[in-house]
Amino acid sequence: MIRERYLNLIILAGLVIVPAYALMVDEPFTITLATKVVILALAGVGLNLALGQGGLVSFGHAAYFGIGGYTMGILASHAQNYTPLMTSPFLIEGTNSMPVIWLVAVVVSALLALLIGALSLRTSGVYFIMVTLAFGQMLYYFAISWPAYGGEDGLSIYVRNQFPGVNTLVPIQFYGLCFAILLIVLFLVDRLNKSPFGLALDGAHQNEERALTVGINVYRLRLVAFVISGAITGLAGALFADLNRFVSPVMFDWHTSGQIMIFIILGGVARLFGPIVGAALYILLEHFLGGLSEYWFIYLGAILLFVVLFAKGGIVGGLSKKEMSHGG
Amino acid sequence: MADSILDVVDVHKSFGALKASDGISLTLKPGEIHALIGPNGAGKSTLIKQIAGGLQPDEGAVKFLGQDITGKTTAQRAQLGLGRTFQISALAMGFTVLENVVLGAIGQSGSVFRFFSPAMKDRALLDRARNALERVGLSDRETTITSELSHGQRRQLEVAVALTLAPKAFLMDEPMAGLGAEGSRELTGFLRTLKSEAPILLVEHDMDAVFALADRISVLVYGKIIATGSVDDIRNNAEVKTAYLGEEDAA
């Protein structure tokens, strides 16, 4: 057993060493895999804020992942076709600038989370799970049946979007961008967890009545957490779409919601680095076992079962000592 | 009744045919401990919920510091200064003792939507929290995880969390429940010092504690208050004896 802080450093070191080694031995595919891990981990970090810290078991985070992806797809497709998004009442053009796309993705997914959260947070328990799932599926079917942006076939973007000073088509450079974003978000989420807001969110998760009777508006508290959570997952969606240069309704599918949830459960619920470990393991299994058998989900299921039954707090929890939740 | 802190005015609440609150009126005056007693199923919990929030009366009003709070949420009532402790400890069990009282301080100070600075390094929050812990005598338990506290210590912590709100009135639901004789005696002494700070509406089964502590007692039976008065009044009230104390003797 080691301190969680040191385990986190090892995990970060892995995210630096693996792509660096892949670069040295010229294995661009490994870098792409690592990029996928980093982006999916980011989606998990978003969900973990709601699910882990807040106890809000959202089974519809694909909604934000998807809307982030489609934000990128729609903006970039208009840019590549030189057609404006809309002309009246004012002109909105597409863009292939990553910073702009990220900003729009964050805002749009935050607004969507505000809407879905405002309605679904009036319920709790199983109902909350079902309502969030229902919203996610609504968007999934909407995306399938909306022909303007590819419908069921999805939408391809031919060239990766641009970031000033970076050649985003070079795998290691795009990886660097995604890794930097993950680090920034991890830092912010860590601060958030330790802030009065984070403590209140955790307190309300442990005992809602207690939070209410010290004068905390729990509904508003959770709604804000849900919006931040959705915004982070939305940003991950935009990056994921850029990685694949492709968006499709699958991003909205409930399988995607479940997948993000699996990262968290594997890695460790409410553990800062849990989603990274979970996403990494998932991608490794998918890559290696997926090559052996198309039924690799059976093995994933077995591992998930093992982790849930024997490793309290996921893999991160199983390997490290619990540190004071809000200390230092 | 301008001088009372808490006014319950003719409150009615029915669940189907059951009249849980059937025209209840009571007041809590500055500096007093007002005990609410009554047999099981008399409607004490229903009344507490209507005072603390979480349950709306069908009719009647709850006034706090001269303000009608009937339509306010639990959180709003707490912000106004209604400190509550629960029958079954309502604490964040995974938190340390200090974190639980800091949570109270966060609620009190309205700093819930501060996202960046660490709560456990905030001087103002910590001072308020530690002060509350010291008053209930839990200072040496700061870093203990709450779930590892003894039952009696949890009750103390429960009171400490309420103290962080600097309440104008306390609403205590069976604070003695499950305490041993000594713990009960200690808490009795503490509540006696507390009442000069803010009056206490005390729901309690422990009759020794009630008779030792209360300035006034109200007896609730089948949703109605059948008597309100001093300890001696209640002891000697024939109706109370048959309705409640008699039952207890027979049991």
Interface residues (C-beta under 8 A of the other chain):
Chain A: R191 L192 K194 S195 P196 F197 G198 L199 A200 D202 G203 Q206 N207 E209 R210 A211 L212 T213 V214 G215 I216 N217 V218 L221 V224 M324 S325 H326 G327 G328
Chain B: A52 G53 G54 T73 T74 A75 Q76 A78 Q79 R84 F86 A90 L91 A92 M93 G94 F95 T96 E99 N100 V102 L103 G104 I106 G107 Q108 G110 S111 V112 F113 R114 F115 F116 S117 P118 A119 M120 K121 D122 L125 T143 V161 T164 L165
